[in-house]
C-alpha cells in the first residue's frame, strides 16, 4: 500500500475556452468564478472573446492511496510447469484540487475523476503458450444536478425529462493468448471482450465530454476489437 500527497505550487496552466465558460456559468453560483473576467461580451450581450491564455496557478494538489496485491505460484501439469500469476492494483483518489486565487475546485469523486479505479491481471504460462486476462474497473460517481441544471433543458421540452449526472460502475475485460516458438512471438486477442459501452451523461453536466461520454476517466470509446501481433527477435 502506498500513500501519496502531492502539492505543486506556483505553476502555470493554459485553459481552454470551454473550461473558462463552464467554470464561470456552471460550476460557480452567481458568476463568482475568478475566470469570469476572461470572458468579453459585445454590445449585443453575446460572447465575443474568451482569453484562454496561460495563467499562474496557486497550487494543484493530488492525494490518494494505491493498493497492490501480487500472487505467483508454479504447478506441474503433465510433466510441464504451469506458472500462474495474479496482480491486483487498486487506486483511491482522495483529493484532486485546483486552487486559483480564492477559488478551489476539488473534482475527486466525480464522474470525470472517479474515487476508485482498479486493474486485475491473471497470467497463465504453460510451455510456449501464455494466456492473459485483464479486467479494468471504474467506480460509478454522481454530481448533484441541482448545482448546474436550472430549469434547462427539461423546461423547454414537451416530454418528461430528468437530467442524468451520474455514472454506474464500469467493467471491461481484455483477453489474449501468446505463442512463443524460439525467436518468434505471436499474440492474438480481444479488447473489451463483452463490448461494454461507456456511460452517458447529460451534456449540461460538468466535465469534458464527447457525445455525452465523460472523457479522461478511462472509458473505452472504441468498443470490442481484435488484434494480432507478430514479433521476432534477432
Secondary structure, 3 states (H helix, E strand, C coil): CEEEEEEEEEEEEECCHHHHHHHHHHHCHHHCCHHHHHEEECCCCCEEEECCCEEEEEEEEEEEEEEEEEEEEEEEECCEEEEEEEEEEEEEEEEEEEEECCEEEECCCECCECCEEEEEEEEEEECCEEEEEEEEEECCCECCHHHCCCCCCHHHCCCCCCCCCECCCEEEEEEEEEECCCCEEEEEEEECCCCCCCCCCCCCCCCCEECCEECCCCCCCCCCEEEEEEEECC
